[in-house]
Structure formats: structure tokens, C-alpha cells
Amino acid sequence: MRINRKVNSQFRLANLPSINSLTRQGLLLAATLLPAVFLWGCAGIVSGKSAADTTPPQTYNISGLITPGSGGSGATIKLSGAASASTTVDGSGAFTFSGLSNGTYTLTPSRAGYTFSPTSQNVTVSGANVTTGVNFTATIQTNPTYSISGTITPAAGGNGATVTLGGAASASTTADSSGAFSFSGLANGTYTLTPSRAGYTFSPASQSVTVNGANVASGVNFTATANATYSISGTISPTAGGSGATVTLSGAASASTTANSSGSYAFTGLANGAYTVTLSNTGYTFTPASQPVTVNGASVTGVNFTATAGATYSISGTISPTAGGGGATIKLSGAASASTTANSSGSYTFTGLANGAYTVTPSNTGYAFTPASQSVTVNGTSVTGVNFTATAIPTYSISGTISPAAGGDLATVTLSGSANTSTTANATGTYTFTGLANGAYTITPSDTGYTYAPVSQAVTVNGASLTGVNFTATAVQTYSVGLSWTASTSSVSGYNVYRGTVNGGPYTLVNTSLIGTLAYTDSTVQNGVTYYYVATAVDSSGNESTYSTPAQAIIP
């Protein structure tokens, strides 16, 4: 297989093992690779086998030893990576994983009461069994730890239950969706486990467990039983005051609900206990203001209230001149919260207000207000004449040019700091931000395929517009790698190309579908990276050859 390096237009270089990528002037440069010969043998890419050869791929073993045997015997070794498996170490500390394909694996030993050095090892299988160097040393823990585990049934009651550990150590955990729970890292000693969950009782209520040189994994189970629950309900009349009223429950449990259009409400799922029901609805008072309710083995109905409409008032005023007042936002806070927009004359009004203390605050982009806000007290009458004066805040601009125009045209220019916005430079690379208040700003240009000097500029607006905030654009060179190869002498359906950054792999498939020609262009390379390419041939049955000899491409 030959790999040809390309610069813009494609061409081939012959009879060289490998060379660095070439560059030349221009906006877009393509990386090139020296041709290299991938040696697949005299019989072609599929190693002399016919396309119909269905011989299963060869597999290999990884084997090793944990010493001393007393620490290795019975230990578990977990295999992960290119395949997953686990095995138990024999009495002499030896272990083996078989039937493995080429690839990178991680082996991790474990055994209660022991630590291992190293804690894990990475092993690469590449065309041969790995029988040396995969060894571990077991060290008995001077202070071994153990676990306690169990289950709460049924799962409906166990799921999400809190299990508290007391005694020789303290901890808590949450049972999973099947009701299972576990505590780990426990020293020998006596512990007490206590489950809890709102709406359930547990049998037994708690259990005493002794850890003595081994995990406790059986018998620490609980049964959850749902508690009986009840309701509190009533009606608020007339419906004009009851509909939409907020009903708050406090005491043995806390909750709130909204009365329906008939003024009816209900709290469900309540345990026995003492509760208080309290109502609220803007513009209404309630008789009684609240009611105490005791639930004792039965639901409670008829917890009723009478709503009486209260007198309401207004706060109004004007913002002048109309240029600053028209469309201004006025916020009301204090005894009630609301906002409104001043009309074209700068007038505003808040209605339906109860007696109380309020604060009125106007705002409008580009304007300051005198006073900034006003405190208003409503006491049995509406309040008028809460007026403000709007003063326009002077604004300024920041402008500049990005050159040359090829890099400035349509570049995005971002403004951050005292204000945040963005604009697009015009065909000559010129940009402008207007309507800016005094403050510190940062201007940053960006456009695909270009870098900028400086990357960004910090500027301060202080009573005057700023011009000449200029940048220089430089086109970013991009590369691609052109690959070509000689056809296999065997019957094949196509080819795959793989790429890696380390000679010898691992390699990653580059093409998304089988390549039916004798050339491929990789346009996803990054500047400053060295790549190694290998290829395989695939027959009509999907059998794939081994990797070819790698070829190198150095991207500048």
C-alpha cells in the first residue's frame, strides 16, 4: 500500500519510505505523506486465503501469579478493556484468561482482607500469549474491613428507605429500587441497623449485627408495611372568595393546596396527629382565620371557612418627560408584588391593593430616575402622585477595523464586560457597537479559518466614543492526508484505513464505510500531530486481514 501526501491538488511521490508533510503558500494547505509500502506478503492482503475462508480468528491467553500463594489463593481477578471476564485464583496463586483477541486489557485483583501491588495492570495482546510479567503481590491488611448487606421487602416499601447504622460505627445509606442496601468498610464489632421511610413501619424495627472476621450478607432483612393514612377536607364559601384560595397545612405534616372553583379543598395521605389549616387569598379575610384539626384513626371532613371580601386601593403616578416615561417598567414590592408598564404619557397605576407598606421602582433602558424608588403606605385610601423624573443616560460607541478585508468580512465581533452583545463586520472589515454606557469592555473577533492579533482588546469608555480598536486577521493553514495503495491480488470487497498517534497502535477506523477504490483522503487531521496509518482488506464474507505495515504522516 502507498500513502501519497497532498498539497491542494493531488499528486504522488514515489520510492520513499516516509517523509514529513510538505506545505506551500496559500489560504488552505493540504498535508502530504511520503509513500510507504505496506507489506502484506506475496499472496496479497488476505494472506493467501480465498475470500470464502471462514477460519475463526486466532485467540490468545493472559496468565500470571499472585504471591504469596496464601494471599493469592481464592482471590478474584477481573479482566476489562477489549473484553470483560473474571476468574478465581487457584491454590498456588496462579490464574489464566483464555480465548482473548488482540487488544489492550486491564487486570485487577481483589480479596477481602488483602491489598495488592500493583492495584491493577494494563496488558496488550498482540499476536501471542502473555505469560510473563503479569504478577501481583498480596499483602494481608493489618486492619481488615467487612460489609453488612440486606434487603427490605416488598420493594415498594424498601425502595428509597433510609437505613441507619449505629454501634461500632455510624453511617446511613438509601436502599435501591429493589430494596437492597449495604454498608462497607466496617471493622469487627457490634452494630445496629434501623430502617425508616415516611408512611411505613418496619419489622423488626431494628436489628443487632455482629461482624467477626467476615462479611455479613444474609439474615439482615426487614419487612415494610404501609401505614394507614387519612384526609382532611372542607369548603370555603362563598365561591368567589374560596375559588383559588391557598390552603396551608401545618403540624404533624406540612403541605399546601389550592381550593377548586367550588371552594373545596382536601389533604390526603395524612397520618394520625395534630394539624392546623390556614387560608389566604388576596383581597379576602377568612372566618375563622385558621382551624386546629386532630386526625385519630379516621378522615376529618367539614373543616369549613367563610371568605369576606376586603376593601382594596390603588397607587398611581406619572413619569416625566414622556420620552423617558412612556414604556417604562414600574415594579411594586412590599405587601404585594406586581409590575406594570407606563403608558405613552408616562402614567401608571397598581390596583386591588390591601392596606400595607409598598415600594415603587421605575426602570427603562437608557434612563436614570429621580428618585430611584419611593416608599408608599396604603392606609384606607388610594395613593396618587407617586411621580418620577426620567433623565436620559448619555451613550457612546466603540468601532474599529479588521484587516485584511478577506479576514474581516463577516467576522463575528463579540462585546463583553459592562454590556454583552455581538455584531458582524462589514465587507471592508469595519464594525461598530453603539448605545454603550461608560464602563470597561472587551472586544473579541472570531471567524472560522482565521486567527486574530491581538486575540482580544480591553477598552474603557469614559465620556467619549472609542475608534481605532483594530485587529489583524491571519488565515489558518489546514491540511489533509492523501492515501493510495496497490490493489490486492486476492478477491476483496474493499478496504479499511485505520489511524493512530502511536506507532504500533492502538488504531481507530477512519472511513465510515468500506472503501471500494484504491485511494482515500483523511481531512480530519490536526496541526502539529504525527499520525500512523495502517490498512486492511475485507472479503465478501466480512473477513478482514491483519494490519499492514504502518506509514507515518507528520502534520506541521
C-alpha positions as CSV (number, residue, x, y, z in Angstrom):
1,M,0.0,0.0,0.0
2,R,1.3,3.5,-0.8
3,I,0.4,6.7,1.0
4,N,0.7,9.9,-1.0
5,R,1.0,13.3,0.5
6,K,-1.2,16.0,-1.0
7,V,-0.9,19.8,-1.1
8,N,-4.2,21.3,-2.5
9,S,-4.2,19.5,-5.9
10,Q,-3.4,15.8,-5.6
11,F,-0.1,14.2,-6.8
12,R,2.1,11.2,-5.8
13,L,5.6,10.9,-4.7
14,A,7.3,7.5,-5.3
15,N,10.0,5.3,-3.9
16,L,10.5,7.0,-0.4
17,P,9.8,5.2,2.9
18,S,8.3,8.2,4.7
19,I,8.7,12.0,4.8
20,N,7.4,14.9,6.7
21,S,4.3,16.7,5.4
22,L,5.0,19.5,2.8
23,T,3.5,22.9,2.9
24,R,3.2,25.7,0.5
25,Q,1.8,29.2,0.4
26,G,-2.0,29.7,0.2
27,L,-5.1,30.0,2.3
28,L,-5.6,26.3,2.5
29,L,-2.7,23.9,2.5
30,A,-3.0,20.1,2.4
31,A,-0.7,17.8,4.4
32,T,1.2,15.2,2.4
33,L,2.6,11.9,3.4
34,L,5.5,10.1,1.9
35,P,4.6,7.0,0.0
36,A,5.3,3.9,2.1
37,V,4.8,0.3,1.1
38,F,2.5,-1.8,3.3
39,L,3.9,-5.3,3.1
40,W,1.1,-7.8,3.1
41,G,3.1,-10.8,1.6
42,C,3.3,-12.3,-1.7
43,A,-0.1,-13.7,-1.6
44,G,-1.8,-10.3,-1.1
45,I,-3.7,-8.6,1.6
46,V,-5.7,-11.6,2.7
47,S,-2.5,-13.6,3.3
48,G,-3.1,-16.2,0.6
49,K,-6.6,-17.2,1.7
50,S,-9.6,-17.1,-0.5
51,A,-12.4,-14.7,0.1
52,A,-14.6,-17.5,1.3
53,D,-12.1,-18.5,4.1
54,T,-14.2,-18.6,7.3
55,T,-11.4,-19.9,9.7
56,P,-12.1,-18.3,13.1
57,P,-9.6,-15.7,14.3
58,Q,-6.8,-16.9,16.5
59,T,-7.1,-16.2,20.2
60,Y,-4.6,-16.0,23.0
61,N,-4.1,-16.3,26.8
62,I,-3.0,-14.0,29.6
63,S,-1.7,-15.7,32.7
64,G,0.1,-14.7,35.8
65,L,0.7,-15.3,39.5
66,I,-0.2,-13.7,42.8
67,T,2.4,-14.2,45.6
68,P,2.5,-15.4,48.2
69,G,0.1,-18.2,47.5
70,S,-1.7,-17.8,50.8
71,G,-2.8,-14.3,49.7
72,G,-3.5,-15.2,46.1
73,S,-5.4,-18.4,46.7
74,G,-9.2,-17.7,46.2
75,A,-8.6,-14.1,45.1
76,T,-10.8,-12.7,42.2
77,I,-9.2,-11.3,39.1
78,K,-11.3,-9.0,36.9
79,L,-10.5,-8.5,33.2
80,S,-11.7,-5.4,31.4
81,G,-10.9,-3.5,28.3
82,A,-11.1,-5.3,24.9
83,A,-13.2,-8.0,26.7
84,S,-14.7,-8.4,30.2
85,A,-14.4,-11.5,32.4
86,S,-13.4,-12.7,35.9
87,T,-11.7,-15.8,37.3
88,T,-10.7,-17.2,40.7
89,V,-7.0,-17.7,41.5
90,D,-6.1,-21.3,42.3
91,G,-4.4,-22.6,45.4
92,S,-0.9,-21.8,44.2
93,G,-1.9,-18.2,43.3
94,A,-1.9,-18.8,39.5
95,F,-4.6,-17.5,37.1
96,T,-5.3,-17.6,33.4
97,F,-7.7,-15.9,30.9
98,S,-8.1,-17.7,27.6
99,G,-9.8,-17.1,24.3
100,L,-8.7,-13.4,24.0
101,S,-8.4,-11.4,20.8
102,N,-5.6,-8.9,20.2
103,G,-6.2,-5.8,22.2
104,T,-5.5,-3.9,25.4
105,Y,-6.8,-5.3,28.7
106,T,-6.7,-4.3,32.4
107,L,-6.4,-6.9,35.2
108,T,-7.5,-6.0,38.7
109,P,-7.2,-8.5,41.7
110,S,-9.3,-8.3,44.9
111,R,-9.8,-10.4,48.0
112,A,-11.3,-9.5,51.4
113,G,-8.6,-8.6,53.9
114,Y,-5.8,-8.1,51.3
115,T,-4.3,-5.3,49.3
116,F,-2.4,-5.9,46.1
117,S,0.6,-4.3,44.4
118,P,0.2,-3.1,41.8
119,T,-3.6,-2.5,42.2
120,S,-4.0,-3.3,38.5
121,Q,-2.0,-3.8,35.4
122,N,-2.5,-3.0,31.7
123,V,-1.7,-5.8,29.3
124,T,-1.6,-5.7,25.5
125,V,-2.2,-8.9,23.5
126,S,-0.6,-8.7,20.1
127,G,-0.4,-12.0,18.2
128,A,1.0,-14.1,21.1
129,N,0.1,-15.4,24.6
130,V,1.2,-13.1,27.5
131,T,2.7,-15.4,30.2
132,T,5.3,-13.3,31.9
133,G,5.3,-10.1,33.9
134,V,1.5,-10.1,34.8
135,N,2.2,-10.7,38.5
136,F,0.8,-9.2,41.8
137,T,1.9,-9.2,45.4
138,A,-0.8,-9.8,48.1
139,T,-0.4,-8.1,51.5
140,I,-2.7,-9.0,54.3
141,Q,-4.4,-6.0,55.8
142,T,-3.5,-5.2,59.4
143,N,-7.0,-3.8,60.0
144,P,-9.3,-5.6,57.5
145,T,-12.8,-4.3,56.9
146,Y,-16.0,-6.1,56.1
147,S,-19.6,-5.3,54.9
148,I,-23.2,-5.7,56.1
149,S,-25.9,-6.1,53.5
150,G,-29.6,-7.0,53.4
151,T,-32.9,-6.3,51.8
152,I,-36.2,-4.6,52.7
153,T,-39.3,-6.2,51.2
154,P,-41.5,-5.6,49.5
155,A,-39.6,-3.4,47.1
156,A,-42.4,-0.8,47.1
157,G,-41.6,-0.1,50.8
158,G,-37.9,-0.7,50.6
159,N,-37.2,1.5,47.6
160,G,-35.7,4.8,48.9
161,A,-35.9,3.8,52.5
162,T,-33.1,5.2,54.8
163,V,-31.1,2.6,56.7
164,T,-29.1,4.0,59.7
165,L,-26.1,2.2,61.1
166,G,-25.2,2.7,64.8
167,G,-22.9,1.0,67.3
168,A,-19.2,0.4,66.5
169,A,-19.5,2.9,63.6
170,S,-22.2,5.4,62.4
171,A,-23.4,5.8,58.8
172,S,-26.6,5.9,56.8
173,T,-27.5,4.7,53.3
174,T,-30.5,4.6,50.9
175,A,-32.0,1.3,49.8
176,D,-32.0,0.9,46.0
177,S,-35.1,0.2,43.8
178,S,-35.2,-3.5,44.8
179,G,-34.9,-2.6,48.5
180,A,-31.3,-3.8,48.8
181,F,-28.8,-1.9,51.0
182,S,-25.1,-2.3,52.0
183,F,-22.5,-0.8,54.4
184,S,-18.9,-1.4,53.6
185,G,-15.5,-0.6,55.3
186,L,-16.6,-1.9,58.7
187,A,-14.3,-3.2,61.4
188,N,-15.2,-6.1,63.7
189,G,-17.8,-5.1,66.2
190,T,-21.4,-4.9,67.1
191,Y,-23.8,-2.7,65.0
192,T,-27.4,-1.8,65.0
193,L,-29.4,-1.3,61.7
194,T,-32.6,0.8,61.7
195,P,-34.7,1.4,58.6
196,S,-37.1,4.3,58.1
197,R,-39.4,5.8,55.5
198,A,-42.3,8.1,55.7
199,G,-45.6,6.2,55.6
200,Y,-44.1,2.8,56.5
201,T,-43.3,0.8,59.6
202,F,-40.7,-1.9,59.6
203,S,-40.5,-5.4,61.1
204,P,-38.3,-5.8,63.0
205,A,-37.9,-2.1,63.9
206,S,-34.1,-2.6,64.1
207,Q,-31.5,-5.4,64.2
208,S,-28.3,-6.0,66.0
209,V,-25.5,-7.5,63.9
210,T,-22.0,-8.6,64.9
211,V,-19.1,-8.5,62.4
212,N,-16.5,-11.0,63.3
213,G,-13.9,-11.6,60.5
214,A,-16.3,-11.9,57.6
215,N,-18.9,-10.0,55.6
216,V,-22.5,-10.3,56.9
217,A,-24.6,-10.9,53.8
218,S,-27.6,-12.9,54.9
219,G,-30.3,-12.5,57.5
220,V,-30.2,-8.7,57.9
221,N,-33.6,-8.3,56.3
222,F,-36.7,-6.2,57.1
223,T,-40.3,-6.2,56.1
224,A,-42.0,-2.8,55.3
225,T,-45.7,-2.3,56.0
226,A,-47.6,0.8,54.6
227,N,-49.2,2.9,57.4
228,A,-52.9,3.7,57.2
229,T,-53.5,7.3,56.1
230,Y,-56.4,9.7,56.3
231,S,-57.6,13.0,54.9
232,I,-58.7,16.5,56.0
233,S,-61.3,18.3,53.7
234,G,-63.6,21.2,53.7
235,T,-65.2,24.1,51.8
236,I,-64.6,27.8,51.6
237,S,-67.7,29.9,50.9
238,P,-68.9,31.9,49.0
239,T,-67.1,30.5,46.0
240,A,-65.9,34.0,44.9
241,G,-63.6,34.1,47.9
242,G,-63.0,30.3,48.1
243,S,-62.1,29.6,44.5
244,G,-58.3,29.7,44.0
245,A,-57.6,30.3,47.7
246,T,-54.4,28.8,49.1
247,V,-54.9,26.4,51.9
248,T,-51.9,25.6,54.1
249,L,-51.5,22.6,56.4
250,S,-49.0,22.6,59.3
251,G,-48.3,20.5,62.3
252,A,-47.7,16.7,62.1
253,A,-47.1,17.3,58.3
254,S,-46.7,20.3,56.1
255,A,-48.4,20.9,52.7
256,S,-50.4,23.4,50.7
257,T,-53.2,23.1,48.1
258,T,-55.4,25.4,46.1
259,A,-59.2,25.3,46.5
260,N,-61.1,24.4,43.4
261,S,-63.7,26.5,41.6
262,S,-66.3,25.4,44.1
263,G,-64.1,26.4,47.0
264,S,-63.5,22.8,48.1
265,Y,-60.1,21.5,49.2
266,A,-58.6,18.3,50.6
267,F,-55.3,17.0,52.0
268,T,-54.7,13.2,51.7
269,G,-52.2,10.7,52.9
270,L,-52.1,12.0,56.4
271,A,-51.0,10.0,59.5
272,N,-52.6,10.4,62.9
273,G,-51.6,13.7,64.6
274,A,-52.5,17.3,65.3
275,Y,-52.7,19.7,62.3
276,T,-53.6,23.4,61.6
277,V,-55.4,24.5,58.5
278,T,-54.9,28.2,57.4
279,L,-56.3,30.1,54.4
280,S,-55.1,33.0,52.3
281,N,-56.5,34.8,49.2
282,T,-55.6,38.3,48.1
283,G,-58.5,40.7,48.9
284,Y,-60.2,38.4,51.3
285,T,-60.2,37.7,55.1
286,F,-61.4,34.3,56.5
287,T,-63.5,33.3,59.5
288,P,-62.0,31.6,61.4
289,A,-58.5,32.7,60.4
290,S,-57.3,29.0,61.0
291,Q,-58.6,25.8,62.5
292,P,-56.8,23.1,64.5
293,V,-57.7,19.5,63.4
294,T,-56.8,16.2,65.1
295,V,-56.6,13.0,62.9
296,N,-57.2,9.9,65.1
297,G,-58.0,6.8,63.1
298,A,-60.4,8.5,60.7
299,S,-60.6,11.1,58.0
300,V,-61.9,14.6,59.0
301,T,-64.4,16.4,56.9
302,G,-66.3,19.7,57.2
303,V,-63.3,21.9,58.1
304,N,-65.1,24.9,56.5
305,F,-64.3,28.6,56.3
306,T,-66.2,31.8,55.3
307,A,-64.5,34.3,53.0
308,T,-65.2,38.1,53.3
309,A,-64.0,40.5,50.6
310,G,-61.7,43.2,51.9
311,A,-61.5,46.8,50.6
312,T,-58.7,47.4,48.1
313,Y,-57.0,50.5,46.9
314,S,-54.6,51.8,44.2
315,I,-51.2,53.5,43.8
316,S,-50.7,55.7,40.8
317,G,-48.3,58.3,39.4
318,T,-46.6,59.8,36.3
319,I,-43.0,59.6,34.9
320,S,-41.9,62.6,33.0
321,P,-40.9,63.6,30.4
322,T,-42.8,61.2,28.3
323,A,-39.8,60.3,26.3
324,G,-38.4,58.5,29.4
325,G,-41.7,57.6,31.0
326,G,-43.5,56.1,28.0
327,G,-42.9,52.3,28.1
328,A,-41.0,52.4,31.4
329,T,-41.4,49.3,33.7
330,I,-42.6,50.0,37.2
331,K,-42.2,47.3,39.9
332,L,-44.2,47.1,43.1
333,S,-42.8,45.3,46.1
334,G,-43.6,45.0,49.8
335,A,-47.1,44.0,51.0
336,A,-47.7,42.7,47.4
337,S,-45.6,42.3,44.3
338,A,-46.5,43.3,40.8
339,S,-45.2,45.1,37.7
340,T,-46.8,47.3,35.1
341,T,-45.8,49.4,32.0
342,A,-46.3,53.1,31.9
343,N,-48.5,54.3,29.0
344,S,-47.4,56.7,26.3
345,S,-48.0,59.7,28.7
346,G,-45.8,58.1,31.3
347,S,-48.8,57.3,33.6
348,Y,-49.1,54.1,35.6
349,T,-51.5,52.5,38.2
350,F,-51.5,49.5,40.5
351,T,-55.0,48.4,41.6
352,G,-56.5,45.9,44.0
353,L,-54.1,46.6,46.8
354,A,-54.7,46.0,50.5
355,N,-53.5,48.2,53.3
356,G,-49.8,47.9,53.8
357,A,-46.3,49.3,53.0
358,Y,-45.1,49.2,49.4
359,T,-42.1,50.3,47.3
360,V,-42.4,51.6,43.7
361,T,-39.4,51.4,41.5
362,P,-39.2,52.5,37.8
363,S,-36.7,51.3,35.1
364,N,-36.2,52.0,31.4
365,T,-33.1,51.2,29.3
366,G,-31.0,54.3,28.7
367,Y,-32.6,56.3,31.6
368,A,-32.0,57.1,35.2
369,F,-34.8,58.1,37.6
370,T,-35.2,60.6,40.4
371,P,-35.9,59.4,42.9
372,A,-34.7,55.8,42.2
373,S,-37.7,54.4,44.1
374,Q,-40.4,55.6,46.5
375,S,-41.9,54.0,49.7
376,V,-45.7,54.3,49.8
377,T,-48.1,53.3,52.6
378,V,-51.7,52.4,51.8
379,N,-54.0,53.0,54.8
380,G,-57.7,53.1,54.0
381,T,-57.4,55.2,50.8
382,S,-55.8,55.1,47.4
383,V,-52.4,56.9,46.9
384,T,-51.8,59.2,43.9
385,G,-49.0,61.4,42.8
386,V,-46.2,58.9,43.2
387,N,-44.2,60.6,40.4
388,F,-40.7,60.3,39.0
389,T,-38.4,62.2,36.6
390,A,-36.5,60.3,33.9
391,T,-33.1,61.5,32.7
392,A,-31.5,60.1,29.5
393,I,-28.2,58.5,30.1
394,P,-25.6,59.5,27.5
395,T,-24.2,56.6,25.4
396,Y,-21.1,56.1,23.3
397,S,-19.7,53.8,20.7
398,I,-16.7,51.5,20.1
399,S,-15.6,50.9,16.5
400,G,-12.6,49.5,14.6
401,T,-11.5,47.6,11.5
402,I,-10.3,44.1,10.9
403,S,-7.7,43.8,8.1
404,P,-7.2,42.5,5.6
405,A,-10.8,42.6,4.4
406,A,-10.7,38.9,3.5
407,G,-10.4,38.0,7.2
408,G,-12.6,40.8,8.4
409,D,-15.6,40.5,6.1
410,L,-18.4,38.8,8.0
411,A,-16.2,38.1,11.1
412,T,-18.2,38.0,14.4
413,V,-17.1,40.6,16.9
414,T,-18.2,40.0,20.5
415,L,-18.5,42.7,23.2
416,S,-18.4,41.7,26.8
417,G,-18.0,43.5,30.2
418,S,-20.3,46.3,31.1
419,A,-22.6,45.2,28.3
420,N,-22.8,42.0,26.3
421,T,-23.6,41.9,22.6
422,S,-22.2,40.9,19.2
423,T,-22.1,42.3,15.7
424,T,-20.8,41.3,12.2
425,A,-18.0,43.2,10.5
426,N,-19.0,44.5,7.0
427,A,-17.3,43.8,3.7
428,T,-14.4,46.1,4.5
429,G,-13.9,44.6,7.9
430,T,-15.4,47.5,9.8
431,Y,-17.6,47.1,12.9
432,T,-19.3,49.3,15.4
433,F,-21.1,48.9,18.8
434,T,-23.4,51.8,19.7
435,G,-25.5,52.8,22.7
436,L,-22.8,52.0,25.3
437,A,-22.6,53.5,28.8
438,N,-19.4,54.3,30.5
439,G,-17.6,51.2,31.6
440,A,-14.9,48.5,30.9
441,Y,-15.4,46.3,27.8
442,T,-13.6,43.5,25.9
443,I,-13.8,43.1,22.2
444,T,-13.1,39.7,20.6
445,P,-13.2,38.9,16.9
446,S,-13.8,35.3,15.5
447,D,-14.2,33.7,12.1
448,T,-13.7,30.1,11.0
449,G,-10.3,29.7,9.3
450,Y,-8.7,32.8,10.9
451,T,-6.7,33.8,13.9
452,Y,-6.5,37.4,15.2
453,A,-3.9,39.7,16.6
454,P,-4.5,40.7,19.2
455,V,-6.8,37.9,20.3
456,S,-9.0,40.5,22.1
457,Q,-8.7,44.1,23.3
458,A,-9.8,45.6,26.7
459,V,-11.1,49.2,26.3
460,T,-12.7,51.7,28.7
461,V,-15.5,54.1,27.7
462,N,-15.3,57.2,29.8
463,G,-17.4,60.1,28.4
464,A,-16.4,59.6,24.8
465,S,-16.7,57.1,21.9
466,L,-13.7,55.0,21.0
467,T,-12.4,54.4,17.5
468,G,-9.5,52.5,16.1
469,V,-9.9,49.3,18.0
470,N,-8.4,47.4,15.2
471,F,-7.3,43.7,14.6
472,T,-5.2,41.8,12.0
473,A,-6.6,38.6,10.6
474,T,-4.3,35.7,9.6
475,A,-5.7,32.7,7.6
476,V,-5.2,29.4,9.4
477,Q,-3.5,26.7,7.4
478,T,-5.4,23.4,7.1
479,Y,-4.1,20.0,6.0
480,S,-5.3,16.7,4.7
481,V,-3.6,13.4,4.1
482,G,-4.0,11.6,0.8
483,L,-3.6,7.8,0.8
484,S,-3.3,5.3,-2.0
485,W,-2.4,1.7,-2.3
486,T,-1.9,-1.1,-4.8
487,A,-4.8,-3.5,-5.3
488,S,-4.8,-6.8,-3.5
489,T,-4.2,-9.9,-5.7
490,S,-6.9,-11.7,-3.8
491,S,-10.6,-11.2,-4.3
492,V,-11.8,-8.4,-1.9
493,S,-14.9,-6.3,-1.4
494,G,-13.0,-3.2,-0.2
495,Y,-10.5,-1.7,2.2
496,N,-10.4,-0.1,5.6
497,V,-8.0,2.6,6.8
498,Y,-7.0,3.0,10.4
499,R,-5.2,5.8,12.1
500,G,-3.3,6.3,15.4
501,T,-0.9,8.7,17.1
502,V,1.5,5.9,18.3
503,N,3.5,3.6,16.1
504,G,2.0,0.1,16.7
505,G,-1.4,1.4,17.8
506,P,-3.9,1.5,19.1
507,Y,-5.6,2.4,15.8
508,T,-9.0,3.9,15.1
509,L,-11.1,3.2,11.9
510,V,-11.1,6.4,9.8
511,N,-13.6,5.6,7.0
512,T,-17.3,5.3,7.7
513,S,-18.0,2.7,5.0
514,L,-15.9,0.2,3.1
515,I,-13.6,1.9,0.6
516,G,-14.1,0.5,-2.9
517,T,-11.3,2.4,-4.6
518,L,-7.5,2.4,-4.1
519,A,-7.3,5.9,-2.5
520,Y,-8.7,7.8,0.5
521,T,-8.3,11.3,1.8
522,D,-8.2,12.0,5.5
523,S,-9.4,15.6,6.1
524,T,-9.7,15.3,9.9
525,V,-6.1,15.7,10.8
526,Q,-4.9,18.3,13.3
527,N,-1.9,20.6,13.0
528,G,1.2,19.6,15.0
529,V,0.3,15.9,15.3
530,T,2.1,12.9,13.9
531,Y,-0.2,10.1,12.6
532,Y,0.5,6.4,11.7
533,Y,-1.8,4.8,9.1
534,V,-2.4,1.1,8.5
535,A,-4.9,-0.6,6.1
536,T,-6.8,-3.9,5.9
537,A,-8.6,-5.7,3.1
538,V,-12.1,-7.2,3.6
539,D,-13.6,-10.0,1.6
540,S,-17.2,-10.6,0.6
541,S,-17.8,-12.7,3.8
542,G,-16.6,-9.8,6.0
543,N,-13.3,-11.4,6.9
544,E,-10.7,-8.7,7.5
545,S,-6.9,-9.1,7.0
546,T,-4.4,-8.1,9.7
547,Y,-2.9,-4.6,9.7
548,S,-0.4,-3.6,7.1
549,T,2.9,-2.1,7.9
550,P,2.3,1.4,9.3
551,A,3.2,4.6,7.4
552,Q,3.9,7.9,9.1
553,A,2.4,11.4,8.4
554,I,3.8,14.4,10.2
555,I,1.4,17.4,10.1
556,P,3.2,20.7,10.6
